Amino acid sequence: MSGINAGELINLVPTDGEKVPIGILQTDRLKVVRLTLPAGKEIPEHQAQGEITVQCLAGRVDFFVKGEPRAMSPGHLLFLEPGEPHALNAIEDSVMLVTLAIIDPAKKITEIDLQ
């Protein structure tokens, strides 16, 4: 995915107009993705095979866990257990950092569809 080396600084600020998920890094046990979401973008309910954290870096997002909303803004971090249903709606243009634990390295983590 990337040529990031341990100890290297990573810039999480999106460039102008960037609206696609960017894989920041991936190892056999960890995947980190930055999501840049325009206001009004919804990601339907889905699940992750392993534990995840979701951090709001910019904007405001309604993040739904088992159908219950959590209002996220910069500085908020959410932890989810494996298989926990979740969805989100970007209230403002937003940037989210998602960290996924990889349970089975042989299984490919599907990309998040933002179309």
Residue pairs with C-beta under 8 A, 6 or more apart in sequence:
1 23
1 25
1 26
1 31
2 23
2 24
2 25
2 26
4 10
4 24
4 25
10 24
10 25
12 24
12 34
12 57
12 95
12 97
13 95
14 22
14 34
14 36
14 95
18 36
19 36
19 37
19 38
19 114
20 36
20 114
21 33
21 34
21 35
21 36
21 111
21 112
21 114
22 33
22 34
22 36
23 31
23 32
23 33
24 32
24 33
24 34
24 97
25 31
25 32
26 32
26 102
27 102
28 102
28 105
29 101
29 102
29 105
30 99
30 100
30 101
30 102
31 99
31 100
31 102
31 109
32 97
32 98
32 99
32 100
33 97
33 98
33 100
33 112
34 57
34 95
34 96
34 97
34 98
35 94
35 95
35 96
35 97
35 98
35 112
35 114
36 93
36 94
36 95
37 43
37 59
37 61
37 88
37 90
37 93
37 94
37 95
37 96
37 114
38 90
38 93
39 59
39 90
39 91
39 92
39 93
39 94
40 89
40 90
41 89
41 90
41 114
42 87
42 88
42 89
42 90
43 87
43 88
43 89
43 112
43 114
44 87
45 64
45 85
45 86
45 87
46 85
46 86
46 87
47 82
47 83
47 84
47 85
47 86
48 80
48 82
48 83
48 84
48 100
48 109
49 82
49 83
49 102
49 103
49 104
49 107
49 109
50 82
50 100
50 101
50 102
50 103
51 79
51 80
51 81
51 82
51 100
51 101
52 79
52 80
52 98
52 99
52 100
52 101
53 77
53 78
53 79
53 80
53 98
53 99
54 63
54 72
54 77
54 78
54 80
54 96
54 97
54 98
54 99
55 76
55 77
55 78
55 96
55 97
55 98
55 99
56 72
56 73
56 74
56 75
56 76
56 77
56 94
56 95
56 96
57 74
57 95
57 96
57 97
58 74
58 93
58 94
58 95
59 73
59 74
59 90
59 91
59 92
59 93
59 94
59 95
60 71
60 72
60 73
60 90
60 91
60 92
60 94
61 71
61 72
61 73
61 88
61 89
61 90
61 91
61 94
61 96
62 69
62 70
62 71
62 72
62 88
62 89
62 91
63 69
63 70
63 71
63 72
63 78
63 86
63 87
63 88
64 70
64 86
64 87
64 88
64 89
65 78
65 80
65 84
65 85
65 86
66 84
66 85
66 86
67 85
70 76
70 78
72 78
72 96
80 86
82 101
82 103
88 96
98 112
100 109
102 109
